[in-house]
Amino acid sequence: RTYQTKIRHIFIFVTLAFQLGFYCIPANYVTDEALSVSYAIYSSKWYSHHFPSLNVPLLLMMQNAQHGITIRAGGLVAINTETFVNVLKVGWSACSIARGLRQN
Protein backbone atom coordinates (compact mmCIF):
# COMPACT_ATOMS: atom_id res chain seq x y z
CA ARG A 1 0.00 0.00 0.00
CA THR A 2 2.81 2.46 0.78
CA TYR A 3 4.44 1.73 -2.57
CA GLN A 4 1.17 2.50 -4.34
CA THR A 5 0.93 5.80 -2.48
CA LYS A 6 4.52 6.70 -3.34
CA ILE A 7 4.01 5.84 -6.99
CA ARG A 8 0.80 7.89 -7.07
CA HIS A 9 2.55 10.90 -5.49
CA ILE A 10 5.49 10.62 -7.86
CA PHE A 11 3.12 10.37 -10.81
CA ILE A 12 1.20 13.47 -9.68
CA PHE A 13 4.44 15.41 -9.09
CA VAL A 14 5.82 14.49 -12.52
CA THR A 15 2.51 15.30 -14.22
CA LEU A 16 2.28 18.73 -12.58
CA ALA A 17 5.94 19.45 -13.32
CA PHE A 18 5.37 18.50 -16.95
CA GLN A 19 2.35 20.80 -17.19
CA LEU A 20 4.28 23.69 -15.66
CA GLY A 21 7.21 23.04 -17.97
CA PHE A 22 4.80 23.02 -20.91
CA TYR A 23 4.08 26.70 -20.18
CA CYS A 24 7.39 27.93 -18.75
CA ILE A 25 9.82 26.73 -21.39
CA PRO A 26 7.95 28.23 -24.40
CA ALA A 27 7.39 31.46 -22.45
CA ASN A 28 11.13 31.72 -21.86
CA TYR A 29 11.74 31.06 -25.57
CA VAL A 30 9.34 33.87 -26.56
CA THR A 31 11.09 36.24 -24.15
CA ASP A 32 14.51 35.38 -25.59
CA GLU A 33 13.28 35.81 -29.14
CA ALA A 34 11.82 39.22 -28.30
CA LEU A 35 15.21 40.35 -27.01
CA SER A 36 16.92 39.00 -30.12
CA VAL A 37 14.79 41.34 -32.26
CA SER A 38 16.62 44.31 -30.79
CA TYR A 39 19.97 42.65 -31.39
CA ALA A 40 19.04 41.78 -34.98
CA ILE A 41 18.02 45.35 -35.75
CA TYR A 42 21.17 46.70 -34.13
CA SER A 43 23.37 44.23 -36.04
CA SER A 44 21.87 45.24 -39.37
CA LYS A 45 23.33 48.24 -41.07
CA TRP A 46 20.25 50.30 -40.32
CA TYR A 47 22.20 53.55 -40.45
CA SER A 48 23.42 53.04 -44.03
CA HIS A 49 20.09 52.26 -45.70
CA HIS A 50 18.99 54.34 -48.60
CA PHE A 51 15.73 55.07 -46.82
CA PRO A 52 16.37 57.76 -44.23
CA SER A 53 12.70 57.68 -43.26
CA LEU A 54 13.29 54.23 -41.70
CA ASN A 55 15.91 55.39 -39.21
CA VAL A 56 13.45 56.72 -36.64
CA PRO A 57 11.10 53.69 -36.70
CA LEU A 58 14.07 51.31 -36.43
CA LEU A 59 15.45 53.22 -33.46
CA LEU A 60 12.04 53.08 -31.78
CA MET A 61 11.81 49.33 -32.45
CA MET A 62 15.24 48.79 -30.88
CA GLN A 63 14.30 50.84 -27.85
CA ASN A 64 10.99 49.04 -27.31
CA ALA A 65 12.48 45.58 -27.87
CA GLN A 66 15.14 46.16 -25.20
CA HIS A 67 12.47 46.42 -22.49
CA GLY A 68 11.71 42.75 -22.96
CA ILE A 69 8.56 40.77 -22.52
CA THR A 70 7.42 39.29 -19.23
CA ILE A 71 4.68 36.69 -19.47
CA ARG A 72 2.71 36.55 -16.24
CA ALA A 73 0.23 34.03 -14.86
CA GLY A 74 -2.80 35.89 -13.63
CA GLY A 75 -0.79 39.10 -13.62
CA LEU A 76 1.08 37.92 -10.50
CA VAL A 77 3.81 35.39 -11.22
CA ALA A 78 6.32 35.63 -14.05
CA ILE A 79 6.32 32.49 -16.17
CA ASN A 80 9.83 31.48 -17.20
CA THR A 81 12.34 28.69 -16.63
CA GLU A 82 13.47 30.23 -13.35
CA THR A 83 9.91 29.89 -12.03
CA PHE A 84 9.84 26.29 -13.24
CA VAL A 85 13.06 25.42 -11.38
CA ASN A 86 11.92 27.20 -8.21
CA VAL A 87 8.62 25.32 -8.18
CA LEU A 88 10.45 22.01 -8.62
CA LYS A 89 12.81 22.89 -5.75
CA VAL A 90 9.97 23.85 -3.41
CA GLY A 91 7.97 20.76 -4.35
CA TRP A 92 10.94 18.46 -3.77
CA SER A 93 11.71 20.14 -0.44
CA ALA A 94 8.09 19.79 0.69
CA CYS A 95 8.14 16.09 -0.20
CA SER A 96 11.41 15.60 1.67
CA ILE A 97 10.07 17.36 4.78
CA ALA A 98 6.82 15.39 4.67
CA ARG A 99 8.75 12.13 4.32
CA GLY A 100 11.06 13.09 7.22
CA LEU A 101 8.12 13.97 9.46
CA ARG A 102 6.36 10.73 8.61
CA GLN A 103 9.42 8.65 9.55
CA ASN A 104 9.71 10.35 12.96
C-alpha positions as CSV (number, residue, x, y, z in Angstrom):
1,R,0.0,0.0,0.0
2,T,2.8,2.5,0.8
3,Y,4.4,1.7,-2.6
4,Q,1.2,2.5,-4.3
5,T,0.9,5.8,-2.5
6,K,4.5,6.7,-3.3
7,I,4.0,5.8,-7.0
8,R,0.8,7.9,-7.1
9,H,2.6,10.9,-5.5
10,I,5.5,10.6,-7.9
11,F,3.1,10.4,-10.8
12,I,1.2,13.5,-9.7
13,F,4.4,15.4,-9.1
14,V,5.8,14.5,-12.5
15,T,2.5,15.3,-14.2
16,L,2.3,18.7,-12.6
17,A,5.9,19.4,-13.3
18,F,5.4,18.5,-17.0
19,Q,2.3,20.8,-17.2
20,L,4.3,23.7,-15.7
21,G,7.2,23.0,-18.0
22,F,4.8,23.0,-20.9
23,Y,4.1,26.7,-20.2
24,C,7.4,27.9,-18.7
25,I,9.8,26.7,-21.4
26,P,8.0,28.2,-24.4
27,A,7.4,31.5,-22.4
28,N,11.1,31.7,-21.9
29,Y,11.7,31.1,-25.6
30,V,9.3,33.9,-26.6
31,T,11.1,36.2,-24.2
32,D,14.5,35.4,-25.6
33,E,13.3,35.8,-29.1
34,A,11.8,39.2,-28.3
35,L,15.2,40.3,-27.0
36,S,16.9,39.0,-30.1
37,V,14.8,41.3,-32.3
38,S,16.6,44.3,-30.8
39,Y,20.0,42.7,-31.4
40,A,19.0,41.8,-35.0
41,I,18.0,45.4,-35.7
42,Y,21.2,46.7,-34.1
43,S,23.4,44.2,-36.0
44,S,21.9,45.2,-39.4
45,K,23.3,48.2,-41.1
46,W,20.2,50.3,-40.3
47,Y,22.2,53.5,-40.4
48,S,23.4,53.0,-44.0
49,H,20.1,52.3,-45.7
50,H,19.0,54.3,-48.6
51,F,15.7,55.1,-46.8
52,P,16.4,57.8,-44.2
53,S,12.7,57.7,-43.3
54,L,13.3,54.2,-41.7
55,N,15.9,55.4,-39.2
56,V,13.5,56.7,-36.6
57,P,11.1,53.7,-36.7
58,L,14.1,51.3,-36.4
59,L,15.4,53.2,-33.5
60,L,12.0,53.1,-31.8
61,M,11.8,49.3,-32.5
62,M,15.2,48.8,-30.9
63,Q,14.3,50.8,-27.8
64,N,11.0,49.0,-27.3
65,A,12.5,45.6,-27.9
66,Q,15.1,46.2,-25.2
67,H,12.5,46.4,-22.5
68,G,11.7,42.8,-23.0
69,I,8.6,40.8,-22.5
70,T,7.4,39.3,-19.2
71,I,4.7,36.7,-19.5
72,R,2.7,36.5,-16.2
73,A,0.2,34.0,-14.9
74,G,-2.8,35.9,-13.6
75,G,-0.8,39.1,-13.6
76,L,1.1,37.9,-10.5
77,V,3.8,35.4,-11.2
78,A,6.3,35.6,-14.1
79,I,6.3,32.5,-16.2
80,N,9.8,31.5,-17.2
81,T,12.3,28.7,-16.6
82,E,13.5,30.2,-13.3
83,T,9.9,29.9,-12.0
84,F,9.8,26.3,-13.2
85,V,13.1,25.4,-11.4
86,N,11.9,27.2,-8.2
87,V,8.6,25.3,-8.2
88,L,10.4,22.0,-8.6
89,K,12.8,22.9,-5.8
90,V,10.0,23.9,-3.4
91,G,8.0,20.8,-4.4
92,W,10.9,18.5,-3.8
93,S,11.7,20.1,-0.4
94,A,8.1,19.8,0.7
95,C,8.1,16.1,-0.2
96,S,11.4,15.6,1.7
97,I,10.1,17.4,4.8
98,A,6.8,15.4,4.7
99,R,8.8,12.1,4.3
100,G,11.1,13.1,7.2
101,L,8.1,14.0,9.5
102,R,6.4,10.7,8.6
103,Q,9.4,8.6,9.5
104,N,9.7,10.4,13.0
